[in-house]
Amino acid sequence: MAKETATYIHGHHESVLRSHTWRTAENSAAYLLPSLRADHKVLDVGCGPGTITADLAAIVVEGHVTAVDHAEGILSKAAEHAEGRGIENIGFEVADVHDLRFEDDAFDVVHAHQVLQHVGNPVQALREMKRVTKPGGVVAVRDSDYAAFIWYPESKGLSEWLDLYERVARGNGGEPDAGRRLKSWALEAGFEEEQIEATSATWTFSTPEERDWWGGLWAERSLHSSFAEQAEGSGHATREELEAIARAWRNWGERADAWLMIPHGQLLCRV
Ligand SMILES: C[S@@+](CC[C@H](N)C(=O)[O-])C[C@H]1O[C@@H](n2cnc3c(N)ncnc32)[C@H](O)[C@@H]1O
């Protein structure tokens, strides 16, 4: 099967991983937890640095988690994280979600967190996730929806950041407003409406620590991560514009009244 192409916008710069390694099963996969059993075989697609993956493995203590990502480098970081926590029921492999190379009906649960927004063909990705899930199992996907982010106070720099992010993400072949589209993609991938439970959840950042962390890491991501390189390299932004965006994130983080809400669409699709 042909590999679909999309360039992963974030890359794995330290400022990106500072955000992704904050994630836990509790703050990022709560909708899935009631469906997990201790003996389940789980596939975590696009596992990144693997903090959610390790939490899932700690839940399926008598089962196993296979963690895949198309970027080989990040898998060693994920493996180190699991090892550091003494978690042994995880295996790591390079794989592309469009062409999973596992047998049909191989897993009880197939999970992807913040992955479908980055892939060239999310419908094909969901077809593959469905194919490798056992009858009676579940495909679980969750993605944010950038156009629905809400922040206070209003900020020209943050509005420019959002506009730039959406242009770069779409230029890369992704869909940054994925949260609202997940159900439509699942239907197109062959799930019946009765099989799909579509919900939403949010992250909110407002305390001094949260603002310092999020504002600081996005200031750095706007200057030093793959996003910055792609924005400048593709002609979507100048260095000066990126510097203005970084300042806007820092200014946001310094205000006691600042608040940010990130919404996610999430699906449990019963196979
Ligand atoms: C935003 S990160 C999410 C990582 C992790 N699931 C989490 O939430 O912490 C997206 C991950 O998907 C991976 N990815 C992107 N496109 C992929 C593809 N076509 N197949 C497999 N993995 C992919 C990236 O390398 C990256 O590690």
Ligand as a Chemical Component Dictionary entry (heavy atoms), coordinates in Angstrom:
data_LIG
# 
_chem_comp.id                   LIG 
_chem_comp.type                 NON-POLYMER 
_chem_comp.pdbx_formal_charge   0 
_chem_comp.three_letter_code    LIG 
# 
loop_
_chem_comp_atom.comp_id 
_chem_comp_atom.atom_id 
_chem_comp_atom.alt_atom_id 
_chem_comp_atom.type_symbol 
_chem_comp_atom.charge 
_chem_comp_atom.model_Cartn_x 
_chem_comp_atom.model_Cartn_y 
_chem_comp_atom.model_Cartn_z 
_chem_comp_atom.pdbx_ordinal 
LIG C1  C1  C 0  1.573 15.300 18.398 1  
LIG S1  S1  S 1  2.564 13.865 18.511 2  
LIG C2  C2  C 0  1.615 12.891 19.654 3  
LIG C3  C3  C 0  2.449 11.918 20.413 4  
LIG C4  C4  C 0  1.692 11.119 21.486 5  
LIG N1  N1  N 0  0.602 10.353 20.916 6  
LIG C5  C5  C 0  1.194 12.059 22.555 7  
LIG O1  O1  O 0  0.033 12.462 22.508 8  
LIG O2  O2  O -1 2.011 12.431 23.417 9  
LIG C6  C6  C 0  2.228 13.020 16.975 10 
LIG C7  C7  C 0  3.132 11.820 16.733 11 
LIG O3  O3  O 0  2.651 11.139 15.563 12 
LIG C8  C8  C 0  3.754 10.728 14.792 13 
LIG N2  N2  N 0  3.275 10.575 13.410 14 
LIG C9  C9  C 0  2.983 11.560 12.530 15 
LIG N3  N3  N 0  2.582 11.029 11.354 16 
LIG C10 C10 C 0  2.602 9.677  11.509 17 
LIG C11 C11 C 0  2.308 8.578  10.654 18 
LIG N4  N4  N 0  1.921 8.794  9.398  19 
LIG N5  N5  N 0  2.425 7.320  11.139 20 
LIG C12 C12 C 0  2.851 7.115  12.425 21 
LIG N6  N6  N 0  3.171 8.108  13.268 22 
LIG C13 C13 C 0  3.049 9.384  12.828 23 
LIG C14 C14 C 0  4.805 11.817 14.997 24 
LIG O4  O4  O 0  6.116 11.373 14.713 25 
LIG C15 C15 C 0  4.593 12.182 16.455 26 
LIG O5  O5  O 0  5.443 11.449 17.310 27 
# 
loop_
_chem_comp_bond.comp_id 
_chem_comp_bond.atom_id_1 
_chem_comp_bond.atom_id_2 
_chem_comp_bond.value_order 
_chem_comp_bond.pdbx_ordinal 
LIG C1  S1  SING 1  
LIG S1  C2  SING 2  
LIG S1  C6  SING 3  
LIG C2  C3  SING 4  
LIG C3  C4  SING 5  
LIG C4  N1  SING 6  
LIG C4  C5  SING 7  
LIG C5  O1  DOUB 8  
LIG C5  O2  SING 9  
LIG C6  C7  SING 10 
LIG C7  O3  SING 11 
LIG C7  C15 SING 12 
LIG O3  C8  SING 13 
LIG C8  N2  SING 14 
LIG C8  C14 SING 15 
LIG N2  C9  SING 16 
LIG N2  C13 SING 17 
LIG C9  N3  DOUB 18 
LIG N3  C10 SING 19 
LIG C10 C11 SING 20 
LIG C10 C13 DOUB 21 
LIG C11 N4  SING 22 
LIG C11 N5  DOUB 23 
LIG N5  C12 SING 24 
LIG C12 N6  DOUB 25 
LIG N6  C13 SING 26 
LIG C14 O4  SING 27 
LIG C14 C15 SING 28 
LIG C15 O5  SING 29 
# 
